[in-house]
């Protein structure tokens, strides 16, 4: 029986039961839902407790977002930063609930985000680096408005990022994603960056590469 927590979610229990399993938390993109990334779950390492969260804002049937993206003729596309920060805090609380409810191994917490979920994954890791160790950042970018005012490299020694992007992405320009590695390098944060010949999506090779990356860190 799935326990009620502050966000709606899907869960895949570890196929190899352990007392304190590692956690993989999935954060979907704008306009999607918790089913989307959960389709990866059956193919991912058996040791993992996998939880796919549903974003809190309803956009329509089966369609959710972590925060509003405004479209207007003057400013083009821009993100609602207050809502993004609210969602970041909701995810932060949700992680605490998962830790308590499922007795996970707090030294092996993985975040996997896609697009808007990636933007928030960066923000959570850089605001709460004691809570997360590994981030798989798919098709997103670092939004500076969601980072702490002071970034202290000493806080980030345990962080490790797998970053990937489609070279043909029409939604989030690949140049935005390319800024992440130099930014993390300056903070002394371990990271690897890959590009794949796809649009705003995950190529099969991308999946195999991040799966291997996860396996090496379990």
C-alpha positions in Angstrom: 0.0 0.0 0.0 1.4 3.4 -1.1 1.7 5.8 1.8 0.2 9.3 1.4 2.8 12.0 1.2 2.7 15.7 0.4 3.0 15.1 -3.4 1.3 12.5 -5.5 3.7 9.9 -6.7 4.4 6.5 -8.2 6.8 4.0 -6.6 8.9 1.1 -7.6 10.2 -0.8 -4.6 13.7 -2.2 -4.8 13.7 -5.6 -6.6 16.6 -6.5 -4.2 15.2 -5.7 -0.8 17.6 -4.0 1.6 17.2 -2.2 4.9 18.2 1.2 3.6 17.8 1.3 -0.2 19.3 4.1 -2.4 16.7 6.6 -3.7 16.1 7.8 -7.2 13.6 10.6 -7.3 12.1 11.5 -10.8 10.9 15.0 -11.6 9.0 15.3 -14.8 8.9 18.3 -17.2 6.3 21.0 -17.9 2.9 19.8 -19.0 3.8 16.1 -18.3 3.0 13.8 -15.3 4.5 11.2 -13.0 3.9 8.4 -15.5 6.4 9.9 -18.0 9.8 9.3 -16.5 8.4 6.3 -14.5 8.5 4.4 -17.8 12.3 4.2 -17.3 11.9 2.5 -13.9 11.7 -1.1 -14.9 15.0 -0.8 -16.7 16.9 0.8 -13.9 19.1 -0.9 -11.3 17.3 -3.4 -9.0 18.7 -1.9 -5.8 17.0 1.5 -6.3 13.8 2.7 -4.6 12.3 4.7 -7.4 9.8 7.5 -6.8 8.3 9.6 -9.5 6.6 12.8 -8.2 3.7 14.6 -9.8 4.1 18.4 -10.0 1.5 20.4 -7.9 0.0 22.6 -10.6 -2.7 21.2 -12.8 -2.7 22.4 -16.4 -5.4 20.0 -17.8 -6.2 16.3 -17.7 -3.0 14.4 -17.0 -0.9 17.5 -17.5 1.0 19.2 -14.6 3.7 21.8 -14.0 6.1 22.8 -11.3 5.6 26.4 -12.1 4.0 28.6 -14.7 5.8 29.6 -17.8 4.4 32.9 -19.1 4.3 33.7 -22.8 3.9 37.3 -23.8 4.9 39.4 -26.9 7.2 41.8 -24.9 9.3 39.4 -22.8 8.8 36.2 -24.8 8.9 33.2 -22.5 9.7 33.7 -18.8 9.4 31.6 -15.7 7.4 32.4 -12.5 10.3 32.4 -10.1 8.2 32.6 -6.9 6.2 29.5 -8.0 9.5 27.7 -8.9 10.9 28.5 -5.4 7.6 27.2 -3.8 7.9 24.0 -5.8 11.6 23.6 -4.8 10.6 23.8 -1.2 7.8 21.3 -1.7 10.2 18.9 -3.2 12.7 19.5 -0.4 10.0 18.6 2.2 8.9 15.6 0.0 12.5 14.2 0.1 12.4 14.4 4.0 9.1 12.5 3.9 10.5 9.8 1.7 13.6 9.5 3.9 11.4 9.0 6.9 8.7 6.8 5.4 11.0 4.5 3.3 14.1 4.5 5.5 16.4 5.2 2.5 20.1 5.4 2.5 20.7 9.2 2.8 24.2 8.9 1.4 22.8 7.6 -1.9 20.2 10.0 -3.1 19.8 10.5 -6.8 17.6 13.2 -8.5 16.7 12.7 -12.1 15.0 15.6 -13.8 13.7 16.4 -17.3 13.4 20.0 -18.6 11.6 21.9 -15.8 12.3 19.0 -13.5 16.0 19.5 -14.3 15.9 23.2 -13.6 14.5 22.4 -10.1 17.0 19.5 -9.6 19.9 21.9 -10.1 18.2 24.3 -7.7 17.6 21.7 -5.0 21.1 20.3 -5.2 22.8 23.7 -5.0 20.5 24.9 -2.2 20.4 21.7 -0.2 23.7 19.9 -1.0 23.7 17.9 2.2 20.5 16.1 1.0 21.5 15.0 -2.5 24.6 13.4 -3.9 23.9 12.6 -7.6 21.9 14.5 -10.2 20.9 13.4 -13.7 20.1 16.6 -15.5 18.3 15.9 -18.8 17.3 18.7 -21.3 17.4 21.5 -18.8 19.6 24.4 -17.6 20.8 26.2 -14.5 18.5 29.1 -13.7 20.6 31.6 -11.7 17.5 33.1 -10.1 16.9 29.8 -8.2 20.4 29.6 -6.7 21.6 30.7 -3.3 23.2 34.2 -3.2 26.4 32.8 -1.9 27.9 29.7 -3.4 30.6 28.1 -1.2 32.6 25.3 -3.0 33.1 23.6 0.4 29.4 22.8 0.5 29.4 20.9 -2.8 32.2 18.4 -2.4 29.8 15.4 -2.4 27.8 16.5 -5.5 28.1 14.8 -8.9 26.2 15.6 -12.1 25.4 13.8 -15.3 24.2 16.4 -17.7 22.8 15.7 -21.2 20.9 17.7 -23.9 19.6 17.2 -27.4 21.7 19.1 -30.0 18.5 19.8 -31.9 16.4 20.9 -28.9 13.8 23.5 -30.0 12.4 24.1 -26.5 15.5 24.8 -24.5 18.5 25.9 -26.5 21.5 23.6 -26.3 23.7 26.7 -25.5 21.8 27.1 -22.2 22.7 23.6 -21.2 26.3 24.0 -22.2 26.7 26.7 -19.6 26.2 24.2 -16.8 29.6 22.4 -16.9 31.8 25.6 -16.7 29.6 26.9 -13.9 29.9 23.6 -11.9 33.6 23.4 -12.7 34.2 26.8 -11.1 32.6 25.4 -7.9 34.7 22.3 -8.1 31.6 20.1 -8.6 32.1 16.8 -10.4 30.1 16.7 -13.7 30.0 15.1 -17.1 28.2 16.7 -20.1 26.9 14.8 -23.1 25.0 15.8 -26.3 22.8 13.6 -28.4 21.3 14.1 -31.9 17.8 14.5 -30.7 15.3 17.3 -30.0 13.7 17.9 -26.6 13.7 14.3 -25.5 15.8 11.4 -24.4 17.7 9.3 -27.0 18.1 5.5 -26.3 21.9 6.0 -26.0 21.3 8.8 -23.5 19.3 6.4 -21.4 22.0 3.7 -21.5 24.7 6.3 -20.6 22.9 7.6 -17.6 21.9 4.1 -16.5 25.6 3.1 -16.5 26.4 6.3 -14.6 23.9 5.4 -11.9 25.2 1.8 -11.7 28.8 3.1 -11.2 27.6 5.1 -8.2 25.5 2.5 -6.3 
